[in-house]
Amino acid sequence: MQSPSLSHKDVSFLEGRAYDLRRKLLLLTGKIGGAHIGGSFSMMDILVVLYHRFLRVDPQNPRDPERDIFVLSKGHGAVGYCLVLADMGFFPEKDLDQFNQTGSRFGVHPDRHKIPGVDASTGSLGHGLSLSVGYALAKRHLKRQQRVFCLISDGELCEGSTWEAFLAGAHFKLGNLYVIVDFNKMTQDGSLAETMNMEPVRKKLESFNWSVREIDGHNINQIVEILENLPEPKENTPTVILAHTVKGKGVPWMENTSVWHYGGLDEEKEKQALADLAHYYGRNGK
Ligand SMILES: Cc1ncc(C[n+]2csc(CCOP(=O)(O)OP(=O)(O)O)c2C)c(N)n1
């Protein structure tokens, strides 16, 4: 279904950004020797829509006290996240040539003290949601209407601290807290079902008194629609969106496998990946 506020031109713009950023990530991977491709590709469409249409952030004033907060709890997705931040103008894209290189401000995980636009230093899985609860409590205490978004991986559902934070979010009635689960059903070592079966995830979250919604996390229309219809921050129930995604989305041989959780690309593989991505987007190599 097409969101009423979204024209075909808007959809093709957003899809274009997602394609371009996936492409840049493949090129960067070749350049720097390796990167977390799988989990960056699974969350890419969500990040593009969030940043281009919803988050109230100002690349010229990254610490604007009136901004919405975004916490990438799955910090290993930093390479994809930083490409989105560069695309938004938080820093020059060229700087990312130093990603994860010795002495660079861009480590494999994001550092809020070094990267403009990053609100939380993450990478040790299972902590971003607790940080977000703190942010949401603080905004409420200050009577500010900003929203706090937190993107977690499904692997983080295996962390006890994540569930403590879900408990706290409901207990403190944090309607200004919106969690998106990048639900790609894959971890670093295999499927989530094999690693730690978390089903039924929806029922578990509902029993923690969160409002639960589900979308296809690669469908631009669905992402826009769900974000457009979020409850107001003044409400009493926090929201969690289960975004069904595919690890490695866009390059068929990287999809649904933990092999491409982190990987490098030689010249031949890079060429193949770029061609397959272009084919997926119907771009014929452009
Ligand atoms: C506390 C902690 N334990 C282990 C790791 C190492 N690690 C990095 S990514 C990952 C799991 C990847 O799966 P998931 O979290 O579902 O991420 P996604 O599939 O979205 O990339 C692990 C275990 C870590 N970063 N933090």
The ligand as an SDF file (V2000), in Angstrom:
LIG
                    3D

 26 27  0  0  0  0  0  0  0  0999 V2000
   28.3030   -8.2690   24.1220 C   0  0  0  0  0  0  0  0  0  0  0  0
   28.8090   -8.6910   22.7810 C   0  0  0  0  0  0  0  0  0  0  0  0
   29.0450  -10.0020   22.5340 N   0  0  0  0  0  0  0  0  0  0  0  0
   29.5120  -10.3960   21.3210 C   0  0  0  0  0  0  0  0  0  0  0  0
   29.7690   -9.4770   20.3340 C   0  0  0  0  0  0  0  0  0  0  0  0
   30.3370   -9.9230   19.0040 C   0  0  0  0  0  0  0  0  0  0  0  0
   29.3190   -9.8530   17.9710 N   0  0  0  0  0  0  0  0  0  0  0  0
   29.3390   -8.8710   17.0470 C   0  0  0  0  0  0  0  0  0  0  0  0
   28.0150   -8.9360   16.0450 S   0  0  0  0  0  0  0  0  0  0  0  0
   27.3950  -10.3010   16.8060 C   0  0  0  0  0  0  0  0  0  0  0  0
   26.0810  -10.9290   16.4520 C   0  0  0  0  0  0  0  0  0  0  0  0
   25.4990  -10.5100   15.1460 C   0  0  0  0  0  0  0  0  0  0  0  0
   24.1350  -10.8120   15.0500 O   0  0  0  0  0  0  0  0  0  0  0  0
   23.0670   -9.7250   15.3360 P   0  0  0  0  0  0  0  0  0  0  0  0
   23.3320   -9.1070   16.6480 O   0  0  0  0  0  0  0  0  0  0  0  0
   21.7160  -10.3150   15.1320 O   0  0  0  0  0  0  0  0  0  0  0  0
   23.3860   -8.6190   14.2470 O   0  0  0  0  0  0  0  0  0  0  0  0
   22.9840   -8.4840   12.7110 P   0  0  0  0  0  0  0  0  0  0  0  0
   22.5680   -9.8290   12.2050 O   0  0  0  0  0  0  0  0  0  0  0  0
   21.8690   -7.5120   12.6540 O   0  0  0  0  0  0  0  0  0  0  0  0
   24.2330   -7.9790   12.0670 O   0  0  0  0  0  0  0  0  0  0  0  0
   28.2320  -10.6980   17.8380 C   0  0  0  0  0  0  0  0  0  0  0  0
   27.9890  -11.8700   18.7110 C   0  0  0  0  0  0  0  0  0  0  0  0
   29.5220   -8.1130   20.6390 C   0  0  0  0  0  0  0  0  0  0  0  0
   29.7190   -7.1440   19.7280 N   0  0  0  0  0  0  0  0  0  0  0  0
   29.0310   -7.7590   21.8580 N   0  0  0  0  0  0  0  0  0  0  0  0
  1  2  1  0
  2  3  1  0
  2 26  2  0
  3  4  2  0
  4  5  1  0
  5  6  1  0
  5 24  2  0
  6  7  1  0
  7  8  2  0
  7 22  1  0
  8  9  1  0
  9 10  1  0
 10 11  1  0
 10 22  2  0
 11 12  1  0
 12 13  1  0
 13 14  1  0
 14 15  2  0
 14 16  1  0
 14 17  1  0
 17 18  1  0
 18 19  2  0
 18 20  1  0
 18 21  1  0
 22 23  1  0
 24 25  1  0
 24 26  1  0
M  CHG  1   7   1
M  END
$$$$
